[in-house]
Amino acid sequence: MGARVLDQASWPRAIFYMRKAVELAPGRIYHHLALADIYADAKQFGDAEAELRLVDSLPVREALDTNYRQQAASLRKRLMRR
């Protein structure tokens, strides 16, 4: 794809597309985890923590959801150390 793809990347764009994914499938733990991770990288810590709370509130439905919850716990610890 080349380096031009990286020129198109931005936190607002990443947030926009992950929020769209959450809107289309609000029950998927992975989408909330990915959005929380993007928010954390963009230094929007309150938004990241809100998504992590949603991860905790959703039922496990897919094979990797337990793993995603563990990743969410790790991200939460990382946010607490900031």
C-alpha positions in Angstrom: 0.0 0.0 0.0 2.9 2.3 0.6 3.5 5.1 3.0 0.7 7.2 1.6 -1.8 5.2 3.6 -0.2 6.5 6.8 -0.7 10.0 5.6 -4.4 9.5 5.7 -4.4 8.1 9.3 -5.5 10.3 12.2 -7.0 9.8 15.6 -10.3 11.6 14.7 -10.7 9.4 11.7 -9.9 6.2 13.7 -12.4 7.3 16.4 -15.0 8.0 13.8 -14.7 4.6 12.2 -14.6 2.6 15.5 -17.6 4.6 16.8 -19.4 3.5 13.6 -18.5 -0.1 14.3 -19.9 0.3 17.8 -23.0 1.8 16.4 -23.5 -1.1 14.0 -22.8 -3.8 16.5 -23.1 -2.4 20.1 -23.0 -5.8 21.7 -19.5 -6.7 20.5 -16.9 -6.5 23.2 -14.1 -6.2 20.7 -15.4 -3.0 19.2 -15.6 -1.3 22.6 -12.1 -2.5 23.5 -10.7 -1.2 20.3 -12.4 2.1 20.7 -11.1 2.4 24.3 -7.5 1.6 23.1 -7.8 4.3 20.4 -9.2 6.8 22.9 -6.3 6.0 25.3 -3.7 6.5 22.5 -5.4 9.8 21.6 -5.2 10.8 25.3 -9.0 10.9 25.7 -8.8 9.0 29.0 -12.4 9.6 30.2 -13.8 8.3 26.9 -11.4 5.3 27.2 -12.6 4.5 30.7 -16.3 4.8 29.6 -15.7 2.2 26.8 -14.0 -0.1 29.3 -17.0 0.1 31.6 -19.1 -1.0 28.6 -16.7 -4.0 28.0 -17.4 -5.1 31.6 -21.2 -4.7 31.2 -21.6 -6.8 28.1 -22.2 -10.5 28.1 -19.6 -12.9 26.8 -20.9 -14.1 23.4 -17.9 -14.9 21.2 -15.0 -17.2 21.7 -12.5 -14.4 22.3 -14.6 -12.2 24.5 -12.9 -13.5 27.7 -9.5 -12.7 26.2 -10.8 -9.2 25.2 -11.9 -8.7 28.8 -8.4 -9.5 30.0 -7.0 -7.0 27.5 -9.5 -4.5 28.8 -8.2 -5.1 32.4 -4.6 -4.6 31.2 -5.6 -1.3 29.5 -7.4 -0.2 32.6 -4.3 -0.8 34.7 -2.2 1.1 32.1 -4.6 4.1 32.4 -4.4 4.0 36.2 -0.6 4.4 36.0 -0.7 7.5 33.8 
